[in-house]
Amino acid sequence: MKKLSDILVNHNSDAIEALKAINKTKSFIALIIDENHKLIGTITDGDIRRGLLNGKKLESNVQNFMHKNFLSIKESELSNINLEKFFEENNIPIPILDSNGRVKEILRKDQLIQRCKSTICTAVIMAGGKGKRLLPYTLDCPKPMIFINDKPMLEIILEKCINFGFNKFYISVNYLKDKIIDYFGDGKKWGVNINYLFENQPLGTAGSLKLLPDYKNINNSILVLNGDVITNLNFNLLSEFHQKNNADITICAKHNKFTIPFGVIHTSGVDLENIIEKPTYDFLVSAGIYLIKPFILDYIQENIYIDMPDLVLLAKEKNLKVVTFPIHEFWLDVGKPETLEQASKEWPIN
């Protein structure tokens, strides 16, 4: 795009002026503004062609062709947006508006990702487990490579991270690792860098972090995700929360309700105090998503099995700051046949 003024078209103009604006740049869109320079609509070449097929003329007012329900982002909200919302259906550039609805700039997807990019750019995805709960699906397929609709779970997780600006990935592999490596390679297909952490023996959900090369030289915190968790969590908000609280570890937590299918009895010795029929309890459970400062890896011993809860408790013993980030967004642990079926029905979330 040459400059913003090239794609701004007055609302009193005809469609010919909009076409000139569209063809003048590589943005493939024109922005229709009113007398106060407020954005009131958008228009593309396709919109004009459809209008012509419906009997409209190029000399007709541009408002006869434009979209009034257009996608836009307020400048003040750039740091908190969910990018997937804006690009799940198309790749048209998005107008950025000031508080008065005037266009400040227009950004393509790659530019928007860069602008909203988190200061955290390294992600580790745990994909080495055998997935015993998902047998027989995992007899000849690693759990993260099981398809949810038209994509492997691991690809869904990868693309989710990419949409929030992550570009450096480590995938911890063990069981049927070649199927993962053959599919993702070095990440060039997705425009990112992928390396692999090879577990010669199962190391748990935290042990393989010790395999990270030069982790002491990573400047920012590391996002750690289980390879069987899909979510709509906004990683920018997670990063902001982590930094604002100056946390050494941030654990994402999800509310989970559990109903006991019996009457629960409370006693004092042999005397009955109370009985509650089929009570429901609400717990915060670990969501399998963490942000950790690189120095935390110093507390992991090489080639020793350790899960993330054990590492977190060890950090607490060292008086390090561990905080909890509750998530209300869609989240699903795709570790059982019933949740795999649920994921196939509910993902992607609109």
C-alpha positions as CSV (number, residue, x, y, z in Angstrom):
1,M,0.0,0.0,0.0
2,K,1.4,3.4,-0.9
3,K,-0.3,5.5,1.7
4,L,-3.6,5.5,3.6
5,S,-5.2,8.4,1.6
6,D,-5.0,6.2,-1.5
7,I,-7.7,3.9,-0.3
8,L,-10.0,6.4,1.4
9,V,-13.1,7.2,-0.7
10,N,-15.7,9.8,0.1
11,H,-19.2,8.5,0.7
12,N,-20.6,10.7,-2.1
13,S,-18.3,9.1,-4.7
14,D,-19.4,6.6,-7.3
15,A,-18.1,3.0,-7.6
16,I,-15.6,4.0,-10.3
17,E,-13.7,6.0,-7.7
18,A,-13.7,3.0,-5.3
19,L,-12.3,0.8,-8.1
20,K,-9.5,3.3,-8.7
21,A,-8.6,3.2,-5.1
22,I,-8.7,-0.6,-5.0
23,N,-6.5,-0.9,-8.1
24,K,-4.1,1.8,-7.0
25,T,-2.7,-0.3,-4.1
26,K,-2.1,-3.9,-3.1
27,S,-4.6,-3.8,-0.2
28,F,-7.6,-5.0,-2.4
29,I,-10.0,-2.9,-0.4
30,A,-11.3,0.7,-0.3
31,L,-12.5,2.4,2.9
32,I,-15.6,4.6,2.6
33,I,-15.6,7.7,4.9
34,D,-18.2,10.3,5.7
35,E,-17.8,14.1,5.9
36,N,-16.2,13.8,9.3
37,H,-13.6,11.2,8.0
38,K,-15.3,8.5,10.1
39,L,-15.2,5.0,8.5
40,I,-18.8,3.9,7.5
41,G,-18.1,1.0,5.1
42,T,-15.6,-1.1,3.2
43,I,-15.6,-2.3,-0.4
44,T,-13.7,-4.8,-2.5
45,D,-13.5,-5.6,-6.1
46,G,-15.7,-8.6,-5.5
47,D,-18.3,-6.4,-3.9
48,I,-18.4,-4.2,-7.0
49,R,-18.7,-7.2,-9.4
50,R,-21.5,-8.7,-7.4
51,G,-23.3,-5.4,-7.5
52,L,-22.9,-5.2,-11.2
53,L,-24.4,-8.7,-11.6
54,N,-27.4,-7.4,-9.5
55,G,-28.1,-4.6,-11.8
56,K,-26.1,-1.7,-10.2
57,K,-24.0,0.6,-12.4
58,L,-20.4,1.8,-11.9
59,E,-21.8,5.3,-11.8
60,S,-24.0,4.4,-8.8
61,N,-23.1,5.8,-5.4
62,V,-20.4,3.7,-3.7
63,Q,-22.8,3.2,-0.7
64,N,-24.8,0.9,-2.8
65,F,-21.9,-1.5,-2.9
66,M,-20.2,-1.2,0.4
67,H,-20.3,-3.4,3.6
68,K,-21.7,-1.5,6.6
69,N,-20.9,-4.4,9.0
70,F,-17.2,-4.4,8.5
71,L,-14.4,-5.7,10.6
72,S,-12.2,-3.1,12.4
73,I,-10.1,-2.7,15.5
74,K,-9.9,0.2,17.9
75,E,-6.4,1.4,18.3
76,S,-6.7,1.3,22.1
77,E,-7.6,-2.4,21.9
78,L,-4.7,-3.7,19.8
79,S,-2.9,-5.3,22.7
80,N,-5.9,-7.4,23.8
81,I,-7.4,-8.7,20.6
82,N,-7.9,-12.3,19.6
83,L,-6.4,-12.3,16.1
84,E,-8.2,-15.5,15.1
85,K,-11.5,-13.7,15.2
86,F,-10.4,-11.4,12.4
87,F,-8.9,-13.9,10.1
88,E,-10.9,-17.0,10.4
89,E,-13.0,-16.2,7.4
90,N,-10.8,-14.1,5.1
91,N,-7.5,-12.4,4.8
92,I,-8.7,-8.9,4.0
93,P,-6.6,-6.1,5.7
94,I,-8.2,-4.7,8.9
95,P,-8.7,-1.0,9.5
96,I,-7.4,0.4,12.8
97,L,-9.6,3.2,14.1
98,D,-9.1,6.0,16.6
99,S,-11.6,6.8,19.4
100,N,-13.7,8.8,16.9
101,G,-14.0,6.0,14.4
102,R,-11.4,7.6,12.0
103,V,-9.0,5.4,10.2
104,K,-5.4,5.5,11.6
105,E,-4.0,2.8,9.4
106,I,-4.8,-0.5,7.8
107,L,-2.9,-3.7,8.5
108,R,-2.6,-7.1,6.7
109,K,-2.5,-10.3,8.8
110,D,1.2,-10.4,9.0
111,Q,1.5,-6.8,10.0
112,L,-1.2,-7.2,12.6
113,I,0.5,-10.2,14.1
114,Q,3.8,-8.3,14.3
115,R,2.1,-5.3,15.9
116,C,0.3,-7.4,18.5
117,K,3.2,-9.8,19.0
118,S,3.8,-10.9,22.5
119,T,7.2,-10.2,24.1
120,I,7.2,-14.0,24.6
121,C,8.0,-15.8,21.4
122,T,9.3,-19.3,22.5
123,A,6.9,-22.2,23.0
124,V,7.5,-25.8,24.1
125,I,4.8,-28.3,23.2
126,M,4.8,-31.6,25.1
127,A,4.1,-34.3,22.5
128,G,6.0,-37.4,23.7
129,G,3.3,-39.3,25.6
130,K,1.8,-42.7,24.6
131,G,-1.8,-41.5,24.9
132,K,-2.9,-44.7,26.6
133,R,-6.3,-43.2,27.5
134,L,-7.0,-42.9,23.7
135,L,-6.3,-46.4,22.8
136,P,-6.9,-47.9,20.2
137,Y,-6.6,-44.5,18.3
138,T,-3.0,-44.2,19.5
139,L,-1.8,-47.7,18.5
140,D,0.0,-46.4,15.5
141,C,-0.5,-42.7,15.8
142,P,0.9,-40.3,18.5
143,K,-1.9,-38.6,20.4
144,P,-1.1,-35.0,19.2
145,M,-1.3,-36.2,15.6
146,I,-4.9,-37.4,16.0
147,F,-7.1,-35.4,13.7
148,I,-9.8,-33.0,14.9
149,N,-11.9,-32.5,11.9
150,D,-9.3,-31.7,9.2
151,K,-6.2,-31.1,11.2
152,P,-3.9,-32.9,13.7
153,M,-4.3,-31.5,17.3
154,L,-0.7,-30.5,17.2
155,E,-1.2,-28.3,14.1
156,I,-4.1,-26.6,15.7
157,I,-2.0,-25.8,18.7
158,L,0.9,-24.6,16.6
159,E,-1.2,-22.3,14.4
160,K,-2.9,-20.9,17.6
161,C,0.5,-19.9,18.9
162,I,1.6,-18.5,15.5
163,N,-1.5,-16.2,15.4
164,F,-0.2,-14.6,18.6
165,G,3.2,-14.0,17.3
166,F,5.2,-17.0,18.5
167,N,7.8,-18.0,16.0
168,K,10.2,-20.4,17.8
169,F,9.0,-23.8,18.8
170,Y,10.3,-26.8,20.5
171,I,8.3,-30.1,20.4
172,S,9.1,-32.7,22.9
173,V,8.9,-36.1,21.2
174,N,9.2,-39.8,22.1
175,Y,6.4,-42.2,21.2
176,L,6.2,-42.6,17.4
177,K,8.2,-39.4,17.1
178,D,9.0,-39.8,13.3
179,K,5.3,-39.2,12.5
180,I,5.5,-35.9,14.2
181,I,8.8,-34.9,12.7
182,D,7.9,-36.0,9.2
183,Y,4.7,-33.9,9.3
184,F,6.1,-30.7,10.7
185,G,9.8,-30.8,9.7
186,D,11.6,-27.5,10.5
187,G,8.4,-25.4,10.4
188,K,9.1,-23.6,7.2
189,K,5.7,-24.5,5.8
190,W,4.2,-22.4,8.7
191,G,6.9,-19.7,8.5
192,V,8.4,-20.5,11.9
193,N,11.3,-22.4,13.4
194,I,10.7,-25.8,14.9
195,N,13.2,-27.9,16.8
196,Y,12.7,-31.2,18.6
197,L,13.5,-32.3,22.2
198,F,14.2,-36.0,22.0
199,E,13.2,-38.0,25.1
200,N,15.2,-41.3,25.1
201,Q,13.0,-42.3,28.0
202,P,9.8,-40.8,29.3
203,L,10.6,-37.6,31.3
204,G,7.2,-36.4,32.3
205,T,5.5,-33.1,31.5
206,A,8.4,-31.1,32.8
207,G,11.5,-33.3,32.5
208,S,12.1,-32.7,28.8
209,L,12.4,-28.9,29.4
210,K,15.9,-29.6,30.6
211,L,16.7,-30.6,27.0
212,L,16.2,-27.0,25.8
213,P,19.5,-25.9,24.2
214,D,20.9,-22.7,25.7
215,Y,17.8,-22.0,27.8
216,K,19.9,-19.6,29.9
217,N,20.1,-17.3,26.9
218,I,16.4,-17.1,26.3
219,N,15.5,-13.5,27.3
220,N,11.8,-13.9,28.0
221,S,9.5,-16.4,29.6
222,I,8.7,-19.7,27.9
223,L,5.2,-20.9,27.0
224,V,4.7,-24.6,27.9
225,L,1.7,-26.5,26.5
226,N,0.5,-30.0,26.7
227,G,0.1,-31.5,23.2
228,D,-3.5,-32.6,23.8
229,V,-5.0,-29.3,24.9
230,I,-7.0,-27.0,22.5
231,T,-8.2,-23.7,23.7
232,N,-9.3,-20.2,22.6
233,L,-7.1,-18.6,25.3
234,N,-5.7,-15.2,24.4
235,F,-2.0,-15.6,24.9
236,N,-1.4,-11.9,24.8
237,L,-3.6,-11.5,27.9
238,L,-1.7,-14.4,29.6
239,S,1.6,-12.8,28.8
240,E,0.5,-9.4,30.1
241,F,-0.8,-11.0,33.4
242,H,2.4,-12.9,33.8
243,Q,4.6,-9.8,33.4
244,K,2.3,-7.5,35.4
245,N,2.5,-9.9,38.4
246,N,6.3,-10.4,37.9
247,A,5.6,-14.1,38.2
248,D,8.3,-16.8,37.9
249,I,5.6,-19.3,36.9
250,T,2.1,-18.7,35.8
251,I,-0.3,-21.6,35.8
252,C,-3.5,-21.5,33.7
253,A,-6.4,-22.9,35.5
254,K,-9.9,-23.8,34.5
255,H,-13.0,-24.3,36.6
256,N,-14.2,-27.8,36.6
257,K,-17.5,-29.1,38.1
258,F,-17.8,-32.6,39.4
259,T,-20.9,-34.2,40.8
260,I,-20.6,-37.1,43.2
261,P,-23.3,-39.6,42.2
262,F,-24.0,-40.6,45.8
263,G,-25.2,-39.1,49.0
264,V,-22.1,-37.8,50.9
265,I,-22.1,-38.4,54.6
266,H,-20.4,-36.2,57.2
267,T,-19.8,-37.7,60.6
268,S,-18.4,-36.9,64.0
269,G,-17.2,-40.3,65.2
270,V,-20.2,-42.6,64.8
271,D,-22.7,-39.8,64.9
272,L,-24.2,-38.5,61.7
273,E,-23.7,-34.7,61.2
274,N,-25.1,-34.2,57.7
275,I,-25.9,-36.0,54.5
276,I,-25.8,-34.2,51.1
277,E,-27.4,-36.0,48.2
278,K,-25.2,-35.9,45.0
279,P,-23.3,-32.7,45.8
280,T,-21.5,-30.8,43.0
281,Y,-18.1,-29.4,43.7
282,D,-16.3,-26.7,41.7
283,F,-12.5,-27.0,41.4
284,L,-9.8,-25.0,39.7
285,V,-7.8,-27.5,37.7
286,S,-4.5,-27.1,35.9
287,A,-5.2,-26.4,32.2
288,G,-1.8,-27.8,31.0
289,I,-0.6,-24.3,30.0
290,Y,2.2,-22.5,31.8
291,L,4.5,-19.5,31.4
292,I,7.8,-20.0,33.1
293,K,11.0,-18.0,33.4
294,P,14.0,-19.8,31.9
295,F,15.9,-20.0,35.2
296,I,13.2,-22.4,36.5
297,L,14.8,-25.0,34.4
298,D,17.9,-25.0,36.7
299,Y,15.8,-26.9,39.2
300,I,15.2,-29.8,36.8
301,Q,17.7,-32.6,37.0
302,E,18.9,-34.1,33.7
303,N,17.2,-37.3,32.5
304,I,15.0,-37.5,35.6
305,Y,11.2,-37.9,35.3
306,I,9.3,-34.9,36.7
307,D,5.8,-33.6,36.0
308,M,4.9,-29.9,35.9
309,P,3.0,-30.0,39.3
310,D,6.1,-31.3,41.0
311,L,8.2,-28.5,39.4
312,V,5.7,-25.9,40.5
313,L,5.7,-27.2,44.1
314,L,9.5,-27.2,44.0
315,A,9.4,-23.6,42.9
316,K,7.1,-22.8,45.8
317,E,9.6,-24.4,48.2
318,K,12.2,-22.1,46.9
319,N,9.9,-19.1,47.6
320,L,9.6,-18.3,44.0
321,K,6.5,-16.4,42.8
322,V,3.8,-18.7,41.3
323,V,0.5,-17.2,40.3
324,T,-2.7,-18.6,38.8
325,F,-4.4,-17.3,35.6
326,P,-8.0,-18.4,35.5
327,I,-9.3,-19.0,32.0
328,H,-12.9,-18.7,30.9
329,E,-12.3,-19.3,27.2
330,F,-13.0,-22.6,25.5
331,W,-10.6,-25.3,26.7
332,L,-10.6,-29.0,26.2
333,D,-8.2,-31.7,27.3
334,V,-8.5,-34.1,24.3
335,G,-7.2,-37.1,26.2
336,K,-10.2,-39.5,26.2
337,P,-12.5,-40.9,23.5
338,E,-15.4,-38.8,24.8
339,T,-13.4,-35.5,24.7
340,L,-12.1,-36.3,21.3
341,E,-15.7,-36.7,20.1
342,Q,-16.6,-33.5,21.8
343,A,-13.6,-31.7,20.2
344,S,-14.7,-32.9,16.7
345,K,-18.2,-31.4,17.3
346,E,-17.2,-28.1,19.0
347,W,-13.9,-27.1,17.3
348,P,-13.4,-24.6,15.7
349,I,-15.3,-22.3,18.1
350,N,-17.1,-19.5,16.2
